[in-house]
Amino acid sequence: MLEQGKISNRQLTILIVQFIIGSKILFVPASLAADSEQDVWISGLIAIVVGVLVAWFYAHLALQFKNQGILQYSEAVLGKWLGKLVTIVLCLYFLIIAAFLVRDIADFMTIQIIPGTPILAIMIVFMIVTIIGVRLGLEVLSRAAEIFNPWVILLLLLLLVSVSTQIEWKNILPVFDHQMKHIMKSSLTFITFPYLEMIIFLQILPYVNKPSLVKRSMIVGTILGGGMLVVVTLFCVLILGVDSTTRHIYPTYALAKKITIGEFISRIEVIVAGVWFLTIFIKLSLCLYFIAASIMQLFALKNYKPLTLPIGIILICLAILLVPNMTYLITFDATTWIPIAIIVGFILPLIIYIVHKLKLATSGKKT
């Protein structure tokens, strides 16, 4: 165990919801609608069903090793060297994810909120806040997410209620106009990003104070987080239309620009930015926590906290070096990232689970 803190099952559910929403809420309408267009809601529902299965599998795997995270039991199951290889792969996986998150934050701020601001300055400020949060520990991060949660829900509800009068139902007609392969392709993008990234919780689940309720918490968090994204995506299509949704880099932000209350309250799209900042902070913090834990496990260190500053510097460098522009990042997510996420997020834990069960069966026969 990396620390002595504990989190409740309710906090686990909230962490999962905010992890799913974080970074995805601004981009998901465009990525989902790119292939399935007005059938985007069908793709979203299929992705949620698969996401629930993935969450159930992660929880089931974690319950096989109640007091250990994946960084620990991968070595116990696969052996020292293969286990360390798994740790390295997972560390690199979340290094890339975290670097992309840092770049997402900086690009959004410089494009939409404060254009002309040096991108490096935004990265440094946000990373400092994230490092402070991670050093305070998992329990403090969980409580912060719990505090953020009412604001996230309130701001999302304000967004949806405010634009609901502009809905045009014709924008989702005809239903099932696309072939199933296009709907499934759209779902695959949603499944890999963010559901297969939830493997990060295999390192967090040992800290939950009621392991017997872990499966329920994982499933509820997956449904709520995915449901919020599907509803937001559906609103984008219903109000902006398919063409406008797919053209915008940040369609949810474009949707928020349409908020008009009476004739005196408008252009309060910053509420979407507020939801995004709160949730992406939680997601980035969890990624940084996992990376530090991975390095701590690799080198048998006693404390992960001194690692957070150098990792933060590395993430800023990677965010600048790996992502030349937003177009590259969007293309990478839609193509290259899908097989990587499937291998690391599904095949890898499946191998660990199968080997563990084979070991149990073999030892049972011998006894």
Disulfide bonds with the S-S distance in Angstrom:
none
